[in-house]
Amino acid sequence: MNTLVLPGFVAAPTRFLFFTGKGGVGKTSLSTATAIALADAGKRVLLVSTDAASNLDEMLGVALSNRPVAVPGVAGLHMLNIDPDTAAEAYRQRVLAQLETNASLEERETVREQLSGACTTEIAAFDEFAALLAGEGIDGDFEHIVFDTAPTGHTLRLLSLPKAWTGFLAGNDRGASCLGPHSGLKMQEARFNAALQALSNPALTTVILVTRPDPRPMQEAGRTAEELRSLGLANQRLAINGVFHASHAADPIANAIEALGREAMASMPDSLASLPRDEVPLRAFDTVGLPALRALLGASAPAGVHPSSVEGRVANSSELPAEPLSRMADELAAVGHGLIMVMGKGGVGKTTIAAALAVGLVQRGHSVHLTTTDPAAHVADALNGSLEGLKVGRIDPKAETEAYIAKIMGTRGKALDDEGKALLLEDLQSPCTEEVAVFHAFSRVVNEARTNFVVLDTAPTGHSLLLMDATGAYHRQMVQQYEGNEAKPGALHIITPLMRLQDASLTRVVIVTLPEVTPVSQAAALQDDLRRAQIEPWAWVINKSIAATGTSDPLLQARLAGEIQQTERIANGLAQRTFVLPWLAASPVGVDALGALVD
């Protein structure tokens, strides 16, 4: 095993370093600390975020940009955020530039329309990502490119797209898709091939699977390792972040946390156990700012952060004005029906909160549909059993795509000849069809809440915001299509999924956070995004609070000081209503354990 000061992914880095894993495990902290360490060693480094909900700007104090920006205080380090909207417009311009010079204005407008569908943002972001791997469009000769990726499910899709698009375009020079006219995409095809070759070359690319010493993120990391191998990404390392060792033998809380970590590492999946491993200890400080990020992979705390500096403050802190989850379940049950959307940053416990609320509503006499939009789909694992009155499902991208293709072929394709059907099916096989299919499934779930309870465990923030963007785009399209059209009876009475999400009597958005600076900041940013869409969050849940445990462990005491700062921040105007779930020595898995949270 490597030393604390020099983890293997820093000691022997390849050109491309991908940090991936379940939300909340510390991908951004480790990827940023790695980029800083490499730059401090004299390398030219580009740090790239592929997460639509990136918080790199807060961690480094640098505004996000879709072009490389120098990071003050770190010579040789630049930062870039793949912004979907900016990338989408740049992508449209590149595709339009490939059209023949004699293409008519009408033909150009047709292509632009083809590039304005629900999948455009994903395709554009992917194209920027592929360009980095192919060595195109980068100002500066960077020796290392470090990718801070979105949570696992979204990242697996991103990393699979080079293979998917190269297969889709191979030998296909007819028709059009959300990529634009196939015949004009030879430049993109070459780029996708170069990206695929770079990803599968172990001399160029390393994937660092980041996890916490906790069974659930380790299981997800194990599945990710296997899926990435199937995509040809075999050069992998394991980074276990937040490893805790208790300082006081008589502290039951500290001992329980350490024991859980030991058990998780002892029983990790075989796909992880066989990998070279680095362990990063749990730190007493939040990894925000250059001193803290430099200290994360080092041996000492940044200046001004020491456990002794917070002694006394924890014991004298005022209680957070928050209510238990049982009160939330009581209030929701009294409504009788509706959509409960549980949202937040990856790794904050959305699935646990969603499953507990669903079980609590069933306990109070209601039928409930518990479902998820998260590609990782852990709802069934959290329940670990069945309960009469509770229907459990998921919006499965693969199944929804197959059903959507069958529906389109049975409607639009019904009157086509064989050649027309073949061309339509060809277009529907493009990877972007999945985004459209998932949106349609989401719309069905929203509609179901008119008469029943639906508890929706959403994907991590960035992926959910893309789905919300698709919902907003559909709303604008429908309003534009029907507004003022007197020839269509009832045109002014259209109700779109967005309108149902804006209806406070039908939809209640619950934002889940941990009492740490990054999750709280990202929850606040999510709330701002929702409010711009005229969706007002109903309540916040602070999960895994240890403020009331009475722990005497010095490191946990130091972390408690940070928790108190964040809970005060939430209480002072961020949340209209606040509920709290304390840190639990045993993970609440199973119907009985979840029910106890809302009993």
C-alpha positions as CSV (number, residue, x, y, z in Angstrom):
1,M,0.0,0.0,0.0
2,N,1.2,3.5,-0.8
3,T,2.1,6.1,1.9
4,L,-0.3,8.7,3.0
5,V,1.7,11.5,1.5
6,L,2.0,10.0,-2.0
7,P,-1.0,7.8,-3.1
8,G,-0.5,5.7,-6.2
9,F,-2.6,7.9,-8.4
10,V,-0.2,10.7,-7.6
11,A,3.0,8.8,-7.6
12,A,2.6,7.2,-11.0
13,P,-0.1,9.1,-12.9
14,T,-1.2,8.4,-16.5
15,R,-2.1,11.3,-18.7
16,F,-5.9,10.9,-18.1
17,L,-7.1,10.3,-14.5
18,F,-10.8,9.7,-14.0
19,F,-12.2,9.9,-10.4
20,T,-15.6,8.2,-10.2
21,G,-17.9,6.7,-7.6
22,K,-21.2,7.1,-5.8
23,G,-22.2,10.6,-5.0
24,G,-20.8,12.0,-1.7
25,V,-17.7,9.8,-1.5
26,G,-15.3,12.6,-2.1
27,K,-14.5,12.5,-5.9
28,T,-14.2,16.2,-6.2
29,S,-12.0,16.6,-3.1
30,L,-9.6,13.8,-4.2
31,S,-9.5,14.8,-7.9
32,T,-8.8,18.4,-7.0
33,A,-6.2,17.5,-4.4
34,T,-4.5,15.3,-7.0
35,A,-4.5,18.0,-9.6
36,I,-3.0,20.4,-7.1
37,A,-0.3,17.9,-6.0
38,L,0.7,17.2,-9.6
39,A,0.9,20.9,-10.4
40,D,2.9,21.5,-7.2
41,A,5.3,18.9,-8.6
42,G,5.9,21.0,-11.7
43,K,3.4,19.4,-14.1
44,R,1.0,21.3,-16.3
45,V,-2.5,20.0,-15.3
46,L,-6.0,20.6,-16.5
47,L,-8.8,19.8,-14.0
48,V,-12.1,19.1,-15.7
49,S,-15.6,18.7,-14.2
50,T,-18.1,16.7,-16.1
51,D,-20.8,17.2,-13.4
52,A,-23.6,19.5,-14.3
53,A,-23.8,20.3,-10.5
54,S,-20.1,20.9,-10.0
55,N,-18.9,22.7,-6.9
56,L,-15.3,23.2,-8.0
57,D,-15.9,26.9,-8.0
58,E,-16.6,26.9,-4.3
59,M,-13.7,24.6,-3.4
60,L,-11.1,26.6,-5.4
61,G,-12.6,30.1,-5.3
62,V,-12.5,30.3,-9.1
63,A,-15.5,31.0,-11.4
64,L,-16.4,28.0,-13.6
65,S,-15.7,28.4,-17.3
66,N,-16.0,26.3,-20.4
67,R,-12.4,27.3,-21.3
68,P,-9.3,26.5,-19.2
69,V,-8.9,29.1,-16.4
70,A,-5.7,29.4,-14.4
71,V,-6.2,28.6,-10.7
72,P,-4.5,31.3,-8.5
73,G,-2.0,30.0,-6.0
74,V,-1.3,26.8,-8.0
75,A,1.2,27.4,-10.8
76,G,0.6,25.1,-13.8
77,L,-3.0,24.3,-12.8
78,H,-6.0,25.2,-15.0
79,M,-9.7,24.4,-14.5
80,L,-12.5,23.7,-17.0
81,N,-16.2,22.9,-16.5
82,I,-18.1,21.3,-19.4
83,D,-21.1,23.6,-19.4
84,P,-24.0,21.9,-21.3
85,D,-25.7,25.0,-22.6
86,T,-22.4,26.6,-23.9
87,A,-21.3,23.3,-25.3
88,A,-24.6,22.8,-27.0
89,E,-24.5,26.0,-29.0
90,A,-20.8,25.4,-30.0
91,Y,-21.8,21.9,-31.1
92,R,-24.6,23.3,-33.3
93,Q,-22.2,25.7,-34.9
94,R,-19.7,23.0,-35.7
95,V,-22.3,20.7,-37.2
96,L,-23.7,23.6,-39.3
97,A,-20.2,24.5,-40.5
98,Q,-19.9,20.9,-41.9
99,L,-22.8,21.4,-44.3
100,E,-22.1,21.9,-47.9
101,T,-21.6,25.5,-48.9
102,N,-24.6,25.4,-51.2
103,A,-27.0,24.2,-48.4
104,S,-30.1,26.4,-48.4
105,L,-31.3,28.4,-45.5
106,E,-34.2,26.0,-45.1
107,E,-31.8,23.0,-44.9
108,R,-29.7,24.8,-42.3
109,E,-32.8,25.6,-40.2
110,T,-33.9,22.0,-40.5
111,V,-30.5,20.8,-39.1
112,R,-30.7,23.4,-36.2
113,E,-34.2,22.1,-35.4
114,Q,-32.7,18.5,-35.3
115,L,-30.2,19.7,-32.8
116,S,-32.7,21.3,-30.4
117,G,-34.1,18.1,-28.9
118,A,-34.1,16.9,-25.3
119,C,-30.8,15.1,-25.8
120,T,-28.8,18.0,-27.1
121,T,-27.2,19.0,-23.8
122,E,-25.9,15.5,-23.2
123,I,-24.6,15.0,-26.7
124,A,-22.9,18.4,-26.6
125,A,-21.2,17.8,-23.3
126,F,-20.1,14.4,-24.5
127,D,-18.6,15.9,-27.6
128,E,-16.6,18.3,-25.5
129,F,-15.5,15.4,-23.4
130,A,-14.5,13.4,-26.5
131,A,-12.5,16.4,-27.8
132,L,-10.4,16.4,-24.6
133,L,-9.6,12.7,-24.9
134,A,-8.8,13.2,-28.6
135,G,-6.4,16.1,-27.9
136,E,-8.6,18.6,-29.8
137,G,-9.6,22.2,-28.8
138,I,-7.3,22.6,-25.8
139,D,-5.4,25.8,-25.3
140,G,-2.1,24.6,-23.8
141,D,0.0,21.5,-23.7
142,F,-1.2,19.7,-20.5
143,E,0.7,16.8,-19.2
144,H,-2.2,15.5,-17.2
145,I,-6.0,15.9,-17.5
146,V,-7.8,15.1,-14.3
147,F,-11.6,14.4,-14.6
148,D,-13.9,15.1,-11.7
149,T,-16.9,13.1,-12.9
150,A,-20.6,13.1,-12.1
151,P,-21.9,10.3,-9.8
152,T,-21.6,6.7,-11.0
153,G,-24.7,6.2,-13.1
154,H,-24.3,9.3,-15.2
155,T,-20.5,8.7,-15.5
156,L,-21.0,5.2,-16.8
157,R,-23.2,6.5,-19.5
158,L,-20.7,9.2,-20.4
159,L,-17.8,6.7,-20.6
160,S,-20.0,4.3,-22.7
161,L,-20.9,6.9,-25.3
162,P,-17.7,6.8,-27.3
163,K,-18.3,3.1,-28.0
164,A,-22.0,3.6,-28.5
165,W,-21.6,6.5,-31.0
166,T,-18.7,4.8,-32.9
167,G,-20.9,1.7,-33.4
168,F,-23.9,3.9,-34.4
169,L,-22.0,5.8,-37.0
170,A,-20.1,2.9,-38.4
171,G,-21.3,2.4,-42.0
172,N,-24.2,4.7,-41.4
173,D,-24.3,7.6,-43.9
174,R,-28.0,8.2,-44.2
175,G,-30.6,10.3,-42.5
176,A,-30.2,12.5,-39.4
177,S,-30.4,12.3,-35.7
178,C,-29.8,14.7,-32.7
179,L,-26.2,14.6,-33.9
180,G,-27.2,16.2,-37.1
181,P,-26.9,14.8,-40.7
182,H,-24.9,11.5,-40.6
183,S,-23.2,12.3,-43.9
184,G,-21.5,15.4,-42.3
185,L,-20.2,13.7,-39.2
186,K,-16.9,12.2,-40.3
187,M,-15.0,14.7,-38.1
188,Q,-17.0,13.6,-35.1
189,E,-16.6,9.9,-36.0
190,A,-12.8,10.3,-36.0
191,R,-13.0,12.1,-32.7
192,F,-15.2,9.4,-31.1
193,N,-12.8,6.7,-32.3
194,A,-9.8,8.6,-30.8
195,A,-11.7,9.0,-27.5
196,L,-12.5,5.3,-27.4
197,Q,-8.8,4.4,-28.0
198,A,-7.6,6.8,-25.3
199,L,-10.0,5.4,-22.8
200,S,-9.1,1.8,-23.4
201,N,-5.3,2.4,-23.4
202,P,-3.9,1.6,-19.9
203,A,-0.8,3.7,-20.7
204,L,-2.9,6.8,-21.1
205,T,-6.0,6.3,-18.8
206,T,-6.5,5.3,-15.2
207,V,-9.8,5.1,-13.5
208,I,-9.8,5.8,-9.7
209,L,-12.8,4.2,-8.1
210,V,-13.5,6.4,-5.0
211,T,-15.5,4.9,-2.2
212,R,-16.1,5.4,1.5
213,P,-15.6,2.6,4.0
214,D,-19.3,1.8,3.8
215,P,-21.0,-1.2,2.3
216,R,-23.3,0.6,-0.1
217,P,-20.8,2.8,-1.9
218,M,-18.4,-0.1,-2.0
219,Q,-21.0,-2.4,-3.7
220,E,-21.6,0.3,-6.2
221,A,-17.9,0.8,-6.8
222,G,-17.6,-3.0,-7.3
223,R,-20.3,-3.0,-10.0
224,T,-18.7,0.0,-11.6
225,A,-15.4,-1.7,-11.8
226,E,-17.0,-4.6,-13.6
227,E,-18.9,-2.4,-16.0
228,L,-15.9,-0.3,-16.8
229,R,-13.9,-3.5,-17.6
230,S,-16.6,-4.5,-20.0
231,L,-16.1,-1.1,-21.7
232,G,-12.4,-1.7,-22.1
233,L,-11.3,0.5,-19.1
234,A,-9.2,-2.1,-17.2
235,N,-6.5,0.2,-15.6
236,Q,-8.2,0.8,-12.3
237,R,-7.3,1.8,-8.7
238,L,-9.3,1.9,-5.6
239,A,-9.3,5.0,-3.3
240,I,-11.0,4.5,0.1
241,N,-11.7,8.0,1.4
242,G,-12.6,9.0,5.0
243,V,-11.0,6.0,6.8
244,F,-11.6,6.6,10.5
245,H,-9.7,5.4,13.6
246,A,-11.1,6.1,17.0
247,S,-8.9,8.0,19.5
248,H,-10.9,7.3,22.7
249,A,-11.5,3.6,23.5
250,A,-14.4,4.5,25.8
251,D,-16.3,6.5,23.1
252,P,-19.1,4.2,21.8
253,I,-19.9,6.5,18.8
254,A,-16.3,6.6,17.6
255,N,-15.9,2.9,18.1
256,A,-19.1,2.2,16.1
257,I,-18.0,4.3,13.2
258,E,-14.6,2.6,13.1
259,A,-16.1,-0.8,13.4
260,L,-18.5,-0.2,10.5
261,G,-15.5,0.9,8.3
262,R,-13.5,-2.2,9.2
263,E,-16.4,-4.5,8.4
264,A,-17.0,-2.8,5.1
265,M,-13.4,-3.0,4.0
266,A,-13.1,-6.6,5.1
267,S,-16.1,-7.7,3.1
268,M,-15.6,-5.5,-0.1
269,P,-16.5,-7.1,-3.4
270,D,-13.8,-9.2,-5.1
271,S,-13.7,-6.8,-8.0
272,L,-12.4,-4.2,-5.6
273,A,-10.2,-6.4,-3.4
274,S,-8.0,-7.3,-6.3
275,L,-7.2,-3.6,-7.2
276,P,-4.2,-1.6,-6.0
277,R,-5.5,0.4,-3.1
278,D,-5.0,3.8,-1.4
279,E,-6.6,4.8,1.9
280,V,-7.2,8.5,2.7
281,P,-8.0,9.2,6.4
282,L,-11.1,11.0,7.6
283,R,-10.1,14.6,8.1
284,A,-11.1,17.1,10.9
285,F,-11.6,19.8,8.3
286,D,-13.8,20.6,5.3
287,T,-11.9,20.3,2.0
288,V,-12.6,23.9,0.8
289,G,-9.7,26.2,-0.2
290,L,-6.1,25.5,-1.2
291,P,-4.7,24.9,2.3
292,A,-7.3,22.2,3.1
293,L,-7.0,20.6,-0.3
294,R,-3.2,20.4,-0.1
295,A,-3.5,18.9,3.4
296,L,-6.0,16.2,2.3
297,L,-3.3,14.0,0.8
298,G,-0.7,15.2,3.3
299,A,0.1,14.4,6.9
300,S,-1.0,17.6,8.8
301,A,-4.0,19.8,9.1
302,P,-4.1,23.2,7.4
303,A,-3.2,26.2,9.6
304,G,-5.9,27.1,12.0
305,V,-7.7,23.8,12.0
306,H,-7.0,21.6,15.1
307,P,-9.4,19.6,17.3
308,S,-8.4,21.5,20.4
309,S,-9.5,24.8,18.8
310,V,-13.2,23.7,19.0
311,E,-13.4,22.1,22.4
312,G,-16.3,23.6,24.4
313,R,-18.1,25.0,21.4
314,V,-19.9,21.7,20.7
315,A,-21.1,21.3,24.3
316,N,-22.4,24.9,24.4
317,S,-24.0,24.9,21.0
318,S,-27.8,25.6,20.6
319,E,-30.0,22.9,19.2
320,L,-31.0,23.1,15.6
321,P,-34.7,23.9,15.3
322,A,-35.6,20.7,13.4
323,E,-38.3,18.1,13.7
324,P,-38.1,14.3,13.4
325,L,-39.0,12.4,10.2
326,S,-42.1,11.0,11.9
327,R,-43.6,14.5,12.0
328,M,-43.0,14.8,8.2
329,A,-44.7,11.5,7.6
330,D,-47.7,12.6,9.7
331,E,-48.1,15.8,7.7
332,L,-47.7,14.1,4.3
333,A,-50.2,11.4,5.2
334,A,-52.8,14.0,6.1
335,V,-52.7,15.3,2.5
336,G,-54.0,12.0,1.1
337,H,-52.0,11.9,-2.2
338,G,-49.4,13.6,-4.2
339,L,-45.8,13.5,-5.5
340,I,-43.0,13.6,-3.0
341,M,-39.7,14.4,-4.8
342,V,-36.6,13.7,-2.7
343,M,-33.7,15.6,-4.2
344,G,-30.1,16.5,-3.3
345,K,-26.4,15.9,-3.9
346,G,-25.2,12.3,-4.4
347,G,-24.4,10.4,-1.2
348,V,-26.5,12.5,1.2
349,G,-29.0,9.7,1.8
350,K,-31.9,10.5,-0.6
351,T,-32.7,6.8,-1.0
352,T,-32.9,6.2,2.7
353,I,-35.2,9.2,3.3
354,A,-37.4,8.4,0.3
355,A,-37.8,4.7,1.3
356,A,-38.5,5.7,5.0
357,L,-41.2,8.2,3.9
358,A,-42.8,5.6,1.6
359,V,-42.9,3.0,4.4
360,G,-44.2,5.6,6.9
361,L,-47.1,6.5,4.5
362,V,-48.0,2.8,4.2
363,Q,-47.9,2.5,8.0
364,R,-50.4,5.3,8.1
365,G,-52.8,3.5,5.8
366,H,-51.9,4.7,2.3
367,S,-50.9,2.9,-0.9
368,V,-47.6,4.2,-2.2
369,H,-45.6,3.9,-5.4
370,L,-41.9,4.2,-4.5
371,T,-39.7,4.7,-7.6
372,T,-36.4,6.2,-8.7
373,T,-34.8,8.1,-11.6
374,D,-31.3,7.3,-10.4
375,P,-29.4,5.0,-12.8
376,A,-27.8,3.4,-9.8
377,A,-31.3,2.4,-8.5
378,H,-30.7,1.4,-4.8
379,V,-34.4,1.6,-3.7
380,A,-34.9,-2.2,-3.7
381,D,-31.6,-2.7,-1.8
382,A,-32.7,-0.2,0.9
383,L,-36.1,-1.9,1.4
384,N,-34.6,-5.4,1.3
385,G,-38.1,-6.9,1.4
386,S,-41.8,-6.2,0.6
387,L,-44.6,-4.5,2.4
388,E,-48.3,-4.7,1.5
389,G,-49.5,-1.5,0.0
390,L,-46.1,-0.5,-1.2
391,K,-45.3,-0.8,-5.0
392,V,-41.6,-0.5,-5.8
393,G,-40.3,0.4,-9.3
394,R,-37.7,2.3,-11.2
395,I,-37.4,4.2,-14.4
396,D,-35.1,1.8,-16.1
397,P,-33.4,3.7,-19.0
398,K,-32.9,0.5,-21.1
399,A,-36.5,-0.8,-20.6
400,E,-38.0,2.6,-21.2
401,T,-35.9,3.1,-24.4
402,E,-37.0,-0.3,-25.8
403,A,-40.7,0.5,-25.1
404,Y,-40.3,4.0,-26.6
405,I,-38.8,2.6,-29.8
406,A,-41.5,0.0,-30.1
407,K,-44.2,2.7,-29.6
408,I,-42.7,5.0,-32.3
409,M,-42.2,2.2,-34.7
410,G,-45.9,1.2,-34.2
411,T,-47.2,4.7,-34.8
412,R,-44.9,6.9,-37.0
413,G,-43.4,3.8,-38.6
414,K,-46.7,2.1,-39.3
415,A,-47.3,3.7,-42.7
416,L,-43.7,3.7,-43.9
417,D,-42.3,1.3,-46.5
418,D,-39.4,-1.0,-45.6
419,E,-36.7,1.5,-46.4
420,G,-38.5,4.2,-44.4
421,K,-38.9,1.9,-41.4
422,A,-35.2,0.9,-41.6
423,L,-34.2,4.6,-41.6
424,L,-36.5,5.5,-38.7
425,L,-35.3,2.5,-36.6
426,E,-31.7,3.5,-37.4
427,D,-32.3,7.0,-36.0
428,L,-34.0,5.6,-32.9
429,Q,-31.0,3.4,-32.1
430,S,-29.0,6.6,-31.4
431,P,-27.9,6.9,-27.7
432,C,-29.9,10.2,-27.3
433,T,-33.2,8.3,-27.6
434,E,-32.7,7.2,-24.0
435,E,-33.0,10.7,-22.7
436,V,-36.4,11.2,-24.5
437,A,-37.7,7.8,-23.2
438,V,-36.7,8.6,-19.6
439,F,-38.5,11.9,-19.8
440,H,-41.7,10.3,-21.0
441,A,-41.5,7.7,-18.1
442,F,-41.0,10.6,-15.6
443,S,-44.1,12.3,-17.0
444,R,-46.2,9.2,-16.4
445,V,-45.0,9.1,-12.8
446,V,-45.9,12.7,-12.2
447,N,-49.4,12.2,-13.6
448,E,-49.9,9.1,-11.4
449,A,-49.6,11.4,-8.3
450,R,-52.9,13.1,-9.1
451,T,-54.7,10.2,-7.3
452,N,-52.1,8.3,-5.3
453,F,-48.9,8.8,-3.3
454,V,-45.8,8.7,-5.4
455,V,-42.4,9.0,-3.7
456,L,-39.7,9.7,-6.2
457,D,-36.0,9.1,-5.3
458,T,-34.3,11.3,-7.8
459,A,-30.8,10.9,-9.3
460,P,-28.0,13.1,-7.9
461,T,-28.4,16.8,-8.5
462,G,-26.7,17.3,-11.8
463,H,-28.6,14.4,-13.5
464,S,-31.9,15.5,-12.0
465,L,-31.3,19.1,-13.3
466,L,-30.9,17.7,-16.8
467,L,-34.2,15.9,-16.5
468,M,-35.8,19.1,-15.2
469,D,-34.4,21.0,-18.2
470,A,-36.1,18.4,-20.5
471,T,-39.3,19.0,-18.5
472,G,-39.0,22.7,-19.0
473,A,-38.2,22.4,-22.7
474,Y,-41.3,20.2,-23.2
475,H,-43.4,22.8,-21.4
476,R,-42.2,25.7,-23.5
477,Q,-42.7,23.6,-26.7
478,M,-46.3,22.7,-25.7
479,V,-47.2,26.3,-24.7
480,Q,-45.8,27.7,-27.9
481,Q,-47.6,25.1,-30.0
482,Y,-51.0,25.6,-28.4
483,E,-51.0,29.2,-27.1
484,G,-53.6,31.3,-29.0
485,N,-54.5,28.4,-31.3
486,E,-58.3,28.9,-31.3
487,A,-58.7,26.0,-33.8
488,K,-57.9,23.5,-31.1
489,P,-60.6,23.3,-28.4
490,G,-59.2,23.3,-24.9
491,A,-55.8,24.6,-26.1
492,L,-55.6,27.0,-23.2
493,H,-56.2,24.2,-20.7
494,I,-53.1,22.2,-21.4
495,I,-51.3,20.9,-18.3
496,T,-47.7,19.9,-18.7
497,P,-45.5,17.9,-16.2
498,L,-43.8,21.2,-15.3
499,M,-47.1,22.7,-14.3
500,R,-47.8,19.7,-12.0
501,L,-44.3,20.1,-10.4
502,Q,-45.1,23.8,-9.8
503,D,-48.4,22.9,-8.1
504,A,-47.7,23.1,-4.4
505,S,-50.9,21.2,-3.6
506,L,-49.7,18.2,-5.7
507,T,-45.9,18.2,-5.5
508,R,-43.7,18.5,-2.4
509,V,-40.0,18.7,-3.0
510,V,-37.8,17.5,-0.1
511,I,-34.1,18.5,-0.3
512,V,-31.7,16.2,1.6
513,T,-28.3,17.3,2.8
514,L,-25.5,16.4,5.1
515,P,-24.4,19.0,7.7
516,E,-21.2,19.8,5.7
517,V,-20.3,22.9,3.7
518,T,-20.3,21.4,0.2
519,P,-23.6,19.4,0.4
520,V,-25.3,22.5,2.0
521,S,-24.0,24.8,-0.7
522,Q,-25.1,22.4,-3.4
523,A,-28.5,22.0,-1.8
524,A,-28.9,25.8,-1.7
525,A,-27.9,26.0,-5.4
526,L,-30.4,23.3,-6.2
527,Q,-33.1,25.3,-4.4
528,D,-32.2,28.3,-6.4
529,D,-32.5,26.3,-9.7
530,L,-35.9,25.0,-8.6
531,R,-37.2,28.4,-7.7
532,R,-36.1,29.7,-11.1
533,A,-38.4,27.0,-12.5
534,Q,-41.1,28.3,-10.1
535,I,-40.9,25.1,-8.0
536,E,-40.7,25.9,-4.3
537,P,-39.0,23.3,-2.0
538,W,-41.3,22.2,0.8
539,A,-38.7,21.1,3.4
540,W,-35.1,20.2,4.0
541,V,-33.8,17.1,5.8
542,I,-30.4,17.2,7.6
543,N,-29.2,13.6,7.5
544,K,-26.5,11.9,9.6
545,S,-26.3,14.5,12.2
546,I,-23.9,13.6,15.1
547,A,-24.3,16.9,17.0
548,A,-26.4,15.2,19.7
549,T,-24.4,12.1,20.2
550,G,-22.1,13.4,22.9
551,T,-19.0,12.0,21.3
552,S,-15.6,12.8,23.0
553,D,-13.4,11.8,20.1
554,P,-11.1,14.7,19.2
555,L,-11.5,14.3,15.4
556,L,-15.3,14.0,15.6
557,Q,-15.4,17.0,17.9
558,A,-13.6,19.0,15.3
559,R,-16.0,17.9,12.6
560,L,-18.9,18.7,14.9
561,A,-17.9,22.4,14.9
562,G,-18.3,22.4,11.1
563,E,-21.7,20.7,11.5
564,I,-22.9,23.3,13.8
565,Q,-21.9,26.1,11.4
566,Q,-23.9,24.4,8.6
567,T,-27.0,23.7,10.7
568,E,-27.0,27.4,11.8
569,R,-26.7,28.4,8.2
570,I,-29.7,26.2,7.2
571,A,-31.7,27.6,10.2
572,N,-31.0,31.2,9.3
573,G,-33.1,31.4,6.1
574,L,-32.2,28.5,3.8
575,A,-35.1,26.2,4.7
576,Q,-38.7,26.9,5.3
577,R,-39.1,23.7,7.2
578,T,-36.2,21.5,8.6
579,F,-36.3,17.9,9.6
580,V,-33.4,15.9,11.0
581,L,-32.2,12.3,11.0
582,P,-29.4,11.5,13.5
583,W,-26.3,9.5,12.7
584,L,-27.1,5.8,13.3
585,A,-24.6,3.1,14.4
586,A,-26.3,0.6,12.1
587,S,-27.4,1.4,8.5
588,P,-31.2,1.5,8.2
589,V,-31.7,-1.3,5.7
590,G,-35.0,-3.2,5.6
591,V,-38.6,-2.4,6.0
592,D,-38.5,-2.6,9.8
593,A,-35.5,-0.4,10.2
594,L,-36.9,2.2,7.7
595,G,-40.2,2.2,9.5
596,A,-38.5,2.9,12.8
597,L,-37.1,6.2,11.4
598,V,-40.7,7.5,10.9
599,D,-42.4,5.6,13.8
